[in-house]
Amino acid sequence: MLDIKLNEKLQKIATEIEKLTVVEMADLAKYLEEKFGVSAMPVAAAPASASVPQSGTTAAKEEKSIFTVNLTDAGANKLAVIKAVREILPNLGLMDAKKLVESAPKELLKDVKKNAAEEAKKKIETAGGKVELK
């Protein structure tokens, strides 16, 4: 549970945001970034990636933990890939999933944790599609 206290107006907005799907949240984040010129990246994370190791020390290579899952090809069994996409994005309707698969290459998930990205990749590849993690 979060310890941050919000006023009534902000609590109402937060409650509505909690009801959004992952895809809707990603769209909202993009909109806010463009509208207000802000980034969803935490401020504390930015300097860490820009740090330069001092002479005489070896920097441990940080493992990437956030990924974007891109469907690159639907493959021969398009129906199975559509079903897999609907498993990954349960709020996506059948027609929307079909359009998404047919318009490959297409972004499926953005800024997801490594295990969620690998799970999505496994489902798509098992169905016969091709996925790229960025």
Salt bridges, closest charged atoms under 4 A:
GLU16 OE2 - LYS19 NZ 3.42
GLU63 OE2 - LYS114 NZ 2.26
GLU87 OE1 - LYS123 NZ 3.65
GLU102 OE2 - LYS98 NZ 2.89
GLU107 OE2 - LYS30 NZ 3.75
GLU119 OE2 - LYS123 NZ 3.66
GLU132 OE1 - LYS134 NZ 3.60
